[in-house]
Amino acid sequence: MAAKTGVLHFFGRHFHIVMADNSVAVLKYKRVPNRRVLDFNHTEVPPDFRGQGFAEQLVRAGFRHCLDTRFSVYPSCTYVQKYIRDLATEEEKKIVVEKYY
């Protein structure tokens, strides 16, 4: 199965992809108060679409947004942590923070 849309950004809340069956894959985030840091705190892909690279697309779009806007990423989501370990570019790794306080 495929997606209906590419990655869409609801600024200040999440990135999402509308799937062929109208379900939604999402990367949620929140801005850390008084910091230029986004906490990527949850990814979710509908069961029928898992293992097809949609979570990776969402996280990559989130990183692109942070690189473009000079934000750092705090990865509280376990999938985002795995992405950083296994898939992130060197450029993406440079904007990851382990703490934001």
DRENNUGU-33932 format. One line per 5 residues: number of its first residue (from 1); their letters; for each residue x, y negated, z of N, C-alpha, C. Coordinates in Angstrom, 2 decimals. Atoms other than C-alpha are relative to their C-alpha. Layout:
N
NUM) A) X/Y/Z/X/Y/Z/X/Y/Z | ...
! end
This chain:
101
1) MAAKT) 0.84/1.19/0.00/0.00/0.00/0.00/0.88/-1.24/0.00 | -0.77/1.23/0.15/1.05/-3.57/-0.54/-0.61/-1.14/0.80 | 0.47/1.21/-0.67/0.62/-7.05/0.82/-0.77/-0.86/-0.99 | 0.73/0.97/0.82/-1.84/-9.65/-0.47/0.79/-1.29/-0.14 | -0.74/1.26/-0.01/0.46/-12.53/0.43/1.46/0.26/0.32
6) GVLHF) -1.36/0.00/-0.53/4.09/-13.26/1.01/-0.08/-0.47/1.44 | -0.03/0.47/-1.38/5.18/-14.54/4.40/-0.56/-1.41/0.07 | 0.61/1.32/-0.26/3.06/-17.46/5.62/0.41/-0.45/1.39 | -0.43/0.54/-1.29/4.07/-19.76/8.47/-1.09/-0.88/0.58 | 0.90/0.86/-0.77/1.58/-21.14/10.97/0.88/-0.70/1.00
11) FGRHF) -1.04/0.73/-0.73/3.93/-23.77/12.34/-0.31/-0.09/1.49 | 0.13/0.05/-1.45/4.48/-23.57/16.08/-0.60/1.23/0.62 | 0.68/-1.19/-0.54/2.84/-20.15/16.42/0.57/1.32/-0.49 | -0.42/-1.30/0.52/3.79/-17.33/14.08/0.22/-0.03/-1.51 | -0.10/-0.31/1.42/4.75/-16.00/10.68/-0.89/1.21/-0.22
16) HIVMA) 0.79/-1.20/0.24/2.40/-13.52/9.07/-0.09/0.34/-1.48 | 0.25/-0.50/1.35/1.68/-11.43/5.99/-1.38/0.63/0.04 | 1.31/-0.64/0.12/-1.87/-10.53/4.95/0.18/1.24/-0.88 | -0.17/-1.27/0.69/-1.92/-6.89/3.93/-1.15/0.25/-0.98 | 0.99/-0.31/1.03/-3.92/-5.31/1.09/-1.38/0.26/0.58
21) DNSVA) 1.30/-0.29/-0.62/-6.67/-4.22/3.51/-0.48/-1.15/0.90 | 0.31/1.22/-0.78/-6.83/-7.76/5.07/0.47/0.05/1.44 | -0.64/0.01/-1.31/-5.04/-6.67/8.23/1.22/-0.92/-0.09 | -1.08/0.99/-0.03/-2.12/-8.86/9.31/1.22/0.56/0.73 | -1.28/-0.27/-0.66/1.54/-8.22/10.08/0.49/-1.35/0.53
26) VLKYK) -0.30/1.29/-0.63/2.92/-10.87/12.43/1.34/0.02/0.75 | -1.13/0.30/-0.90/6.06/-12.29/14.05/-0.43/-1.22/0.80 | 0.40/1.10/-0.88/5.02/-14.41/17.03/1.23/-0.62/0.64 | -1.09/0.69/-0.68/7.25/-17.01/18.59/-0.55/-1.14/0.83 | 0.34/1.22/-0.74/7.19/-19.86/21.07/1.26/-0.84/0.11
31) RVPNR) -1.14/0.90/-0.17/9.39/-22.89/21.35/0.34/-0.08/1.48 | -0.47/0.14/-1.37/11.47/-23.00/24.50/-0.06/-1.48/0.35 | 0.13/1.42/-0.36/10.58/-26.27/26.30/1.36/-0.68/0.14 | -1.19/0.85/-0.10/13.21/-28.99/25.99/1.26/0.60/-0.62 | -1.14/-0.63/0.68/15.45/-26.83/23.79/-0.34/0.16/-1.49
36) RVLDF) 0.18/-0.31/1.43/15.96/-26.30/20.06/0.17/1.51/-0.17 | -0.05/-1.46/0.00/15.32/-22.59/20.57/-1.42/0.53/-0.20 | 1.25/-0.73/0.15/12.52/-20.36/19.32/0.19/1.40/0.57 | 0.02/-1.34/-0.57/11.78/-17.23/21.33/-0.85/0.87/-0.92 | 0.71/-0.96/0.83/10.86/-14.52/18.81/-0.44/1.12/0.93
41) NHTEV) 0.43/-0.85/-1.11/8.70/-12.55/21.23/-0.88/1.19/-0.37 | 0.85/-1.16/0.32/6.54/-10.09/19.28/-0.09/0.18/-1.51 | 0.31/-0.37/1.39/6.35/-8.32/15.93/-1.01/1.12/0.04 | 0.99/-1.07/0.10/3.47/-6.16/14.89/-0.37/0.19/-1.47 | 0.40/-0.36/1.36/2.73/-4.36/11.64/-1.08/1.06/0.13
46) PPDFR) 1.05/-1.01/-0.07/-0.52/-2.43/11.10/0.55/1.40/-0.32 | -0.54/-1.36/0.15/0.06/1.36/11.30/0.16/0.47/-1.45 | -0.08/-0.48/1.38/-0.66/2.03/7.61/1.12/-0.65/-0.80 | -1.01/0.76/0.74/2.06/-0.44/6.59/1.39/0.07/0.64 | -1.29/-0.10/-0.69/4.86/0.48/8.99/1.01/0.76/-0.85
51) GQGFA) -1.06/-0.67/0.72/8.20/1.57/7.62/0.19/-0.46/-1.44 | -0.08/0.50/1.37/7.82/-0.50/4.44/0.74/-1.34/-0.10 | -0.81/1.21/0.04/10.00/-3.47/5.40/-0.71/-1.29/0.32 | 0.74/1.24/-0.26/7.30/-5.94/6.41/0.51/-0.72/1.24 | -0.55/0.65/-1.20/8.70/-6.59/9.90/1.31/-0.70/-0.35
56) EQLVR) -1.26/0.61/0.43/12.09/-7.25/8.32/-0.25/-1.29/-0.77 | 0.33/1.22/0.76/10.54/-9.76/5.89/-0.41/-1.13/0.94 | 0.45/1.02/-0.95/8.87/-11.59/8.78/1.16/-0.58/0.79 | -1.12/0.47/-0.82/12.01/-11.77/10.90/0.98/-0.79/-0.87 | -0.90/0.74/0.90/14.13/-12.85/7.93/-0.56/-1.39/-0.28
61) AGFRH) 0.62/1.32/0.21/11.65/-15.67/7.24/0.13/-0.87/1.24 | -0.17/0.75/-1.25/11.79/-16.68/10.90/1.41/-0.54/0.14 | -1.39/0.46/-0.05/15.57/-16.86/10.77/0.25/-1.10/-1.02 | -0.18/1.03/1.03/15.45/-18.84/7.52/-0.54/-1.33/0.50 | 0.60/1.22/-0.56/13.14/-21.35/9.20/0.94/-0.62/1.04
66) CLDTR) -0.90/0.51/-1.04/15.51/-21.67/12.16/1.28/-0.56/-0.60 | -1.20/0.53/0.65/18.54/-22.10/9.92/-0.30/-1.34/-0.68 | 0.37/1.23/0.71/16.73/-24.77/7.87/-0.28/-1.16/0.94 | 0.40/1.06/-0.94/15.59/-26.69/10.97/0.97/-0.15/1.17 | -1.05/0.06/-1.03/18.72/-26.18/13.11/-0.50/0.41/1.39
71) FSVYP) 0.42/-0.61/-1.26/17.01/-24.10/15.77/0.83/1.25/0.23 | -0.60/-1.29/-0.36/18.51/-21.14/17.61/-1.13/0.99/0.24 | 0.97/-1.07/-0.21/16.78/-17.80/18.12/0.34/0.73/1.29 | -0.11/-0.87/-1.17/16.23/-16.06/21.45/-0.85/1.23/-0.31 | 0.73/-1.19/0.43/15.25/-12.45/20.61/-0.56/0.83/1.15
76) SCTYV) 0.57/-0.81/-1.08/12.97/-11.19/23.38/-0.75/1.23/-0.53 | 0.66/-1.14/0.62/11.21/-8.81/20.96/1.03/1.09/-0.32 | -0.95/-1.09/0.24/12.88/-5.39/20.72/0.26/0.22/-1.49 | -0.27/-0.15/1.44/12.40/-5.22/16.94/0.98/-1.07/-0.48 | -0.91/1.08/0.40/14.14/-8.59/16.54/1.42/0.32/0.47
81) QKYIR) -1.32/-0.42/-0.49/17.01/-7.28/18.68/0.61/1.05/-0.93 | -0.45/-1.04/0.93/17.26/-4.23/16.38/0.39/-0.62/-1.34 | -0.30/0.69/1.25/17.14/-6.48/13.31/1.37/-0.68/0.09 | -1.28/0.70/-0.17/20.04/-8.56/14.67/1.15/1.00/-0.02 | -1.06/-1.02/-0.07/22.08/-5.45/15.41/0.25/0.65/-1.36
86) DLATE) -0.14/-0.83/1.20/21.41/-3.65/12.12/-0.08/-0.73/-1.34 | 0.31/0.60/1.30/20.35/-6.13/9.43/0.39/-1.47/-0.15 | -0.23/1.45/0.07/21.17/-9.75/10.30/1.29/-0.33/-0.73 | -1.21/0.51/0.63/23.63/-11.71/8.22/0.87/-0.66/1.06 | -0.89/0.71/-0.93/26.63/-13.34/9.86/-0.56/-1.39/0.31
91) EEKKI) 0.60/1.32/-0.20/24.90/-16.70/9.37/-1.14/0.07/1.02 | 1.11/-0.17/-0.95/21.82/-15.44/11.23/0.53/0.29/1.40 | -0.55/-0.36/-1.32/23.90/-13.95/14.05/0.55/-1.22/0.73 | -0.58/1.19/-0.61/25.52/-17.34/14.66/-1.02/-0.85/0.75 | 1.01/0.84/-0.67/22.21/-18.89/15.76/-0.75/0.75/1.10
96) VVEKY) 0.63/-0.79/-1.07/21.25/-16.14/18.24/0.58/-0.44/1.34 | -0.43/0.31/-1.36/21.38/-17.11/21.90/-0.45/1.12/0.93 | 0.33/-1.05/-0.97/21.43/-14.64/24.79/-0.80/-0.56/1.16 | 0.75/0.69/-1.05/20.05/-17.18/27.26/-0.41/-1.35/-0.55 | 0.40/1.33/0.48/18.18/-20.40/26.76/-0.17/-1.00/1.14
101) Y) 0.16/0.91/-1.12/18.25/-21.97/30.22/1.33/-0.52/0.47
! end
